[in-house]
Amino acid sequence: VQFTRDWQSGWVQANTSYKSFSPAQVSADIGLHIGLAGLNVTLRGKPVEQINETINYNEHFPWSFGADYDHSYSQGLQKGLPSPILYVAEKFSSQSPCGLHGQYRT
């Protein structure tokens, strides 16, 4: 397990906000896959077409050697990724009080 790409993964179905400063709620599956190279956060609407948008994202945030996770997270903010993806990714940033980055990265 230590040297594979697959450490932990999970899914949850949620009704959640989609964008910052918007009252719009979407029904979606939110997935998290944590591995040696980083993490993937998936957001898939149920149905995929909601609020006049296609909600189908799979975003990778690398932390392998030479990768800068915090920079990757910052790029996600600049791209305007949906709130659920940014919320999960933030928990793994080095500045998060959750300390998940240190636990998994080490």
Backbone bond lengths (Angstrom), bond angles and torsions (degrees), N, CA, C in turn:
res aa  C-N    CA-C-N  psi(-1)  N-CA   C-N-CA  omega(-1)  CA-C   N-CA-C  phi
1 V - - - 1.448 - - 1.524 110.45 -
2 Q 1.314 117.57 -33.73 1.449 120.73 -175.63 1.527 112.52 -61.82
3 F 1.323 117.26 -29.80 1.452 119.83 -174.45 1.528 113.48 -112.60
4 T 1.304 117.97 12.53 1.461 120.49 174.66 1.525 108.96 -94.70
5 R 1.320 115.26 172.74 1.460 120.09 178.99 1.521 111.36 -82.92
6 D 1.318 118.78 -10.71 1.459 122.15 -170.36 1.520 111.97 -111.77
7 W 1.320 117.25 107.57 1.452 121.00 175.15 1.519 110.21 -102.71
8 Q 1.305 117.28 -58.84 1.460 120.91 -178.39 1.514 109.27 -145.27
9 S 1.325 115.43 149.36 1.460 119.71 174.66 1.521 108.23 -152.32
10 G 1.325 114.74 158.52 1.452 119.84 179.14 1.517 111.11 -170.35
11 W 1.331 115.81 162.61 1.465 123.97 179.74 1.515 109.35 -133.70
12 V 1.314 114.73 152.33 1.456 120.70 172.52 1.535 107.60 -144.28
13 Q 1.308 116.35 143.59 1.453 120.97 173.76 1.518 107.19 -97.64
14 A 1.338 116.26 132.09 1.464 119.18 -174.84 1.521 111.26 -145.31
15 N 1.319 114.90 153.56 1.454 122.76 165.41 1.518 104.50 -102.34
16 T 1.321 116.64 117.43 1.451 120.24 -169.91 1.516 111.22 -144.25
17 S 1.322 115.36 161.71 1.460 119.03 172.87 1.521 107.93 -68.26
18 Y 1.307 115.75 153.21 1.458 120.70 -175.92 1.524 111.79 -104.60
19 K 1.322 116.54 -41.43 1.460 121.96 -177.81 1.524 109.69 -131.61
20 S 1.301 114.82 152.90 1.465 119.62 176.02 1.523 110.05 -64.34
21 F 1.299 116.22 144.87 1.463 123.96 176.11 1.523 113.22 63.43
22 S 1.333 116.42 23.27 1.458 120.92 177.51 1.520 108.70 -127.55
23 P 1.327 117.22 135.62 1.461 119.54 178.98 1.533 112.74 -79.58
24 A 1.341 118.14 -4.12 1.462 121.55 -176.38 1.521 111.62 -64.41
25 Q 1.330 115.00 130.97 1.460 122.12 177.39 1.527 108.48 -109.98
26 V 1.327 116.22 144.87 1.459 121.31 176.56 1.523 108.85 -127.20
27 S 1.317 115.05 154.06 1.454 121.84 171.82 1.518 106.43 -98.41
28 A 1.340 117.19 125.94 1.459 119.33 -173.88 1.520 111.83 -153.60
29 D 1.328 115.03 158.45 1.452 122.74 167.34 1.513 106.75 -93.84
30 I 1.328 116.67 132.92 1.460 121.99 177.18 1.523 106.52 -117.63
31 G 1.323 115.88 122.65 1.454 120.60 -177.90 1.515 111.82 -117.48
32 L 1.310 116.01 150.67 1.457 122.06 178.43 1.519 107.78 -135.45
33 H 1.319 116.23 129.74 1.455 122.86 177.55 1.519 107.26 -128.21
34 I 1.314 117.16 116.15 1.463 122.42 -178.00 1.517 108.33 -107.68
35 G 1.333 115.73 129.67 1.453 120.09 -179.86 1.510 112.19 -146.31
36 L 1.314 115.23 -175.73 1.454 122.11 -176.81 1.526 112.50 -61.61
37 A 1.325 117.60 -34.93 1.465 121.40 -176.88 1.518 113.72 -85.80
38 G 1.323 118.15 -12.12 1.461 120.86 -177.73 1.506 109.84 145.97
39 L 1.320 115.43 -152.14 1.456 118.30 178.58 1.518 110.82 -133.85
40 N 1.326 113.95 151.94 1.453 122.74 174.86 1.516 107.57 -115.44
41 V 1.322 115.52 134.50 1.453 121.39 174.81 1.520 106.93 -118.38
42 T 1.320 115.67 126.35 1.457 121.91 -177.61 1.516 109.30 -113.70
43 L 1.313 115.87 136.84 1.462 122.24 174.91 1.522 106.70 -130.59
44 R 1.329 116.32 116.68 1.458 120.87 -178.73 1.519 108.71 -130.45
45 G 1.320 115.41 117.53 1.461 120.56 -179.59 1.506 112.27 -65.26
46 K 1.340 115.03 150.59 1.459 121.70 175.32 1.510 108.24 -126.42
47 P 1.312 119.44 90.15 1.462 130.22 5.28 1.531 111.79 -78.35
48 V 1.319 115.95 168.29 1.467 121.06 -176.48 1.528 111.36 -64.22
49 E 1.323 117.10 -35.97 1.467 121.53 178.87 1.528 109.61 -91.93
50 Q 1.339 116.49 111.22 1.465 122.73 177.61 1.518 108.63 -143.66
51 I 1.293 116.57 153.84 1.469 124.85 178.79 1.535 111.90 41.44
52 N 1.327 114.88 42.76 1.469 123.04 178.35 1.525 113.46 61.03
53 E 1.323 117.91 29.20 1.466 122.49 178.18 1.523 109.62 -140.43
54 T 1.318 115.21 156.99 1.453 121.85 172.49 1.517 107.56 -92.77
55 I 1.307 116.81 118.41 1.464 121.47 -177.45 1.524 107.47 -105.99
56 N 1.331 115.11 92.94 1.461 121.74 -178.82 1.524 107.84 -154.54
57 Y 1.322 116.71 91.56 1.464 122.54 -175.37 1.520 110.42 -121.68
58 N 1.317 115.95 145.71 1.456 123.36 170.32 1.527 106.11 -141.59
59 E 1.307 116.45 100.99 1.467 121.55 -173.90 1.525 110.73 -109.23
60 H 1.333 115.71 133.23 1.460 122.23 179.60 1.530 109.55 -105.06
61 F 1.321 115.86 132.67 1.462 122.83 177.23 1.533 106.82 -121.03
62 P 1.346 117.92 102.34 1.466 120.51 -173.75 1.523 113.17 -78.35
63 W 1.333 115.04 150.08 1.456 120.55 171.54 1.523 111.37 -141.43
64 S 1.330 116.28 14.40 1.462 119.23 177.33 1.524 109.55 -64.70
65 F 1.317 116.87 171.41 1.461 120.73 -177.49 1.520 110.80 -55.90
66 G 1.295 116.46 131.71 1.457 122.11 -178.49 1.514 114.10 88.47
67 A 1.333 117.91 -11.17 1.464 121.53 179.94 1.526 109.15 -92.63
68 D 1.302 115.62 148.70 1.464 121.73 179.46 1.530 108.13 -114.27
69 Y 1.330 116.26 97.92 1.454 121.38 -176.69 1.517 111.67 -58.76
70 D 1.320 117.02 -45.25 1.462 120.30 -177.92 1.521 111.73 -62.17
71 H 1.333 117.09 -35.82 1.463 120.33 176.93 1.528 110.22 -67.62
72 S 1.312 116.51 -41.08 1.464 120.97 178.05 1.527 110.59 -62.10
73 Y 1.338 116.97 -41.65 1.459 121.21 177.26 1.531 110.38 -63.98
74 S 1.334 116.33 -42.10 1.462 121.16 178.38 1.535 111.31 -61.39
75 Q 1.325 116.72 -38.78 1.470 120.04 176.97 1.525 110.48 -64.25
76 G 1.326 116.85 -36.79 1.469 120.46 176.66 1.523 111.80 -62.69
77 L 1.325 116.04 -38.74 1.466 120.11 175.34 1.521 110.58 -62.70
78 Q 1.332 116.19 -44.79 1.466 120.60 -178.47 1.528 111.45 -65.69
79 K 1.344 117.18 -35.59 1.465 120.52 178.74 1.519 111.87 -71.29
80 G 1.324 116.52 -18.15 1.459 119.92 -178.38 1.514 113.00 78.89
81 L 1.331 116.52 39.17 1.463 119.41 177.87 1.522 110.25 -59.74
82 P 1.321 117.30 154.84 1.465 120.63 179.35 1.532 112.37 -58.38
83 S 1.303 115.36 150.20 1.467 122.43 -177.07 1.529 114.56 -54.31
84 P 1.352 120.01 -43.84 1.468 118.36 -179.15 1.533 113.40 -60.56
85 I 1.319 117.24 -36.53 1.463 120.70 178.85 1.516 110.15 -67.75
86 L 1.316 116.43 -45.93 1.463 120.10 -179.72 1.522 111.69 -65.88
87 Y 1.319 116.94 -35.82 1.468 121.03 179.49 1.530 110.52 -61.68
88 V 1.329 116.44 -47.37 1.471 120.35 179.89 1.525 110.27 -67.42
89 A 1.323 118.09 -46.15 1.464 121.71 -178.01 1.528 111.43 -62.21
90 E 1.318 116.94 -35.05 1.466 120.88 -179.81 1.531 111.44 -61.66
91 K 1.320 117.74 -34.09 1.460 121.54 -178.78 1.527 112.23 -62.55
92 F 1.337 117.09 -20.99 1.462 121.84 -178.69 1.524 112.85 -102.40
93 S 1.336 118.16 3.38 1.467 120.21 178.53 1.525 109.39 -73.77
94 S 1.312 116.19 156.76 1.464 120.11 -177.52 1.525 111.93 -67.64
95 Q 1.329 118.76 -20.93 1.458 122.71 -179.30 1.532 113.32 -88.24
96 S 1.323 117.38 -8.50 1.459 120.80 -176.91 1.530 111.01 -71.42
97 P 1.333 117.00 135.33 1.465 119.35 177.32 1.530 112.93 -68.33
98 C 1.326 117.97 -10.98 1.462 120.67 178.73 1.528 112.45 -66.15
99 G 1.324 117.19 -29.17 1.456 121.72 178.19 1.512 114.57 73.36
100 L 1.330 118.35 16.37 1.458 120.97 -178.54 1.531 111.94 -68.64
101 H 1.319 116.81 -34.13 1.474 120.25 -179.81 1.528 109.39 -57.59
102 G 1.305 116.37 -48.86 1.462 120.09 -178.69 1.514 112.89 -65.44
103 Q 1.318 116.75 -39.19 1.465 120.55 -179.72 1.523 111.70 -63.55
104 Y 1.330 116.41 -48.01 1.447 120.14 -176.90 1.522 112.85 -80.79
105 R 1.308 116.41 -41.61 1.463 120.23 -176.82 1.524 111.60 -63.88
106 T 1.317 117.70 -40.98 1.460 121.74 179.88 1.511 110.25 -66.11
